[in-house]
């Protein structure tokens, strides 16, 4: 059986219109015609290297008996002949597209023979600009990649608004997904407080599509602001309730009393945005994939099922609830259900009853609405920010009353470890540290340690183990364990540096310890980004005795900077820190730090003393720990690939709630 092969280049910047006939085809009538024009959206993205690319579409056709080679003339049994183009049209060989029936865009093409023993293969490859007419020597079979219209909904996104890891995730993951060819929108409130932080929204312009939202017993009008940055459409919902001093959730007096109203508006607006905002000249449309982050966006899956799908809208959309912290569920009194803008018969989706022991008095029925519970029972898939945390939330200890419900949906529950911004956190180029270093040259690490000791007023001793802690001063982070262990720990020849803010009692405790141990302890009350970078780079050990940790980022930053983590074996800390084993790998050792369990003051001290002993007495082993941590890949691109797999799984089945 003869084989004929040909190639044609379609430049990204210009795609020729289909010729009127085969004679007008670019192949000069040699059997090629553009049957249908297709787009390759993912290739239009600007490549990271700054080079422009064209798309090489390569078609290989293995002919049945009777096809005459280069002339593309097929001889029939009666001796007549016909062109390949005519044969394609007669026998049904067409240019087809590979797509999902869902929120996806075309990302590849293939030829579909209607019948017969013809075998057709195709591929596409990226060809650097200037080499469009060079044909590769060997054919590569590159699978077509499906791209999605993705809508992130979150209460905070860095750098516009941030209080913790949620802002980091929703500020970095969308950019990583957009770089892989997806069309991504992020919807978040436009927080204004009249201060310098308002400048973060300076580049966001009003779209001009005011939208009316029906909730809380009336009509609320919101407007949208838009900024295109990093390949992502950043959409900010504007309403007077978002204009006040404080954090996105509260101020010095506690949480805002109208948070249910503020985030109900966000969810309704996020469902309307893909339908009404002509971003880049056209809307996202109904075939979208929504990523609702934590309870603040938890109404989105419920609204899709209760408000839109009964009327034929968003029938092909999918929703994923991403749980960053199950402890916060958006629980309010049951009487507030009518404020959510849901049909009366959907109360069961968000209805919640507290157990008897959690009720405030004997006449308390325990009835409430739980927004996160509603998302769990209506979303197509459930994600957490680490595999370990996805297991923990199905247990009574970590499920906060939702463990049975989450266990019932375990088949669609997955965990993906967060990534970090490897450009912002890079010891070879970090502008916040005094000396740069890398995996190849670690000499700058000790210089950062000396600079940190000088800055904080500690005795300058490069041989003294320096232990660090960075985080919120609250019960979750195990700060009480660390502070109670500090007096005994500082009996050894070590130094301890802590950075954080939170509960007043722990802040005062840090100040008191500094007065007791002026040559060994420093406590920085508050949060300072440059200082956090310098502590991460200058310390030898970073400890995280968290009671629970959905993912954790500080241990990832520490390993990237060659700082060895000592952590409680829980959640994302268990997944990311590999316990050190000095006898593995023929005595060279394996692991990136130390983990301990159960959480106790004694276990924390024991683990830290083992780490300190290794630092003092086994320098080669310590250097191996540092390098193995620095070699790990925790980039957002790695996480984005795993998210794409979950997107594919979400499309395998119809919507969970039709």
C-alpha angles and dihedrals in degrees: 000000000000121000127213123189132185139167136210128190121220109193115222094226096050130025115188118236117249112275118246091239142358090265090061094050119123089246089065094246096308093135101289126120131158100241094182135358116239135184132230102204095176092059093055089069116104110258117238092237090058094243123129117232136203127205121248110204109197122192124190117190121190106199129214117234114304103039111125109217123239096009092062089221116146119206117213126211092263092055097255121127137212135187121259091245092056089046091052090052094047099044096039101249101156140166104260134187129230111222143140122243092246145054095336140114130219112274104163146012138222139180118250117203113206095213144333133066097292114133119206127186131178140179141176128217135182113251120194115246110269094034098071093126097048113107116210118242094228130038119240123204104217115181117234112251121219116224124204140209099237126192117195115198116192141151091228137024126181132267092019097050130358140163100156148330095326091066091048093052096047091045097051110026094061090056091050091050092047090053087057092058104268124131105237134190125183118201119197137144121275100237115199126176102167092253137106091282089072088076088076088076094046094110095048112100128197112261095208099233107117110190131203117223123195112216141109092041097301149042118292121192121211131178131207132231121196137201126175110212133151092002091300132113105230107199121188123197111220123207133141091249089070093055108089139097121270136050124318088270109033149324138243090300095057137262119349112260093224098052091119089057094045095051095040086060089050093053095048091047092048091055091051097045098076090050101047110026114090095205112178089001099304139054127251089241130202100304096084138135112224122207107196112194119211126322094308088073095029095110092065097082090043093051092049090055100038106031108028114025095056086064096045096260121129090004090145096039123107131207133208123191112212113203113206096165122007092193089080111063108157097248118179135160116291091243089070092068092095089060094063097076094238127135114267093245093059096072091107091066094064100020115121136180121202117224116256095256091056097054120107099227143355094271094049109112091197093229116153144144116254113195096191090051088055090053092050094054096045107034119100093226138009125220134185128191096252138020092239092055091049088060096043095055090061091062127082090241095055104024099078091215095314097083095104092049092048091047089055089058096041092124091069097036117105139160129221120185114236120247130222134230099262091191095054092042103047120128091202093062108013108140092203098064128075099229131025125224140166144195089277097046116031096170093106092061095076090045089057089051093052091047091051092050090051093047093051095042096245122142108275105244119150091187095055114095109245116207122195139194126191122178150077117316099234143109095269093060092053092238091150090059093050096047093047090050094047099084092054093041093052090056083079124072096269139112126226129203124186130188124185150090134225136099114035095231092059093046090053090046091055091052091049093051091052090057091049096047107029094161097045110031138054126177121191109197110207132029126281122174098209091047091050089055092048093049090049091051098039102046124085094207132028118198127203113179093175118166088216129359120185090200116325125210104200093072088053092050090047095053091048088055095047093253112139115232124222107192145164109259099247139117115328092356089066091051098047106036114066113206114245117253112183094190099056126098093034092306098313091104135225136227137068104239145330130294127190136191145222100034112247139135092250095050091048092053092045093051093047092049091052089052092047091049092051090049092053103039107026109046096164091052090048092052089051090053091051095048096046090054092048091050094059118109111226097153121141090242089066090051091046091059090055091048089054089057090055090048089056091049091051089059097050092081133038117261111300091232112033 
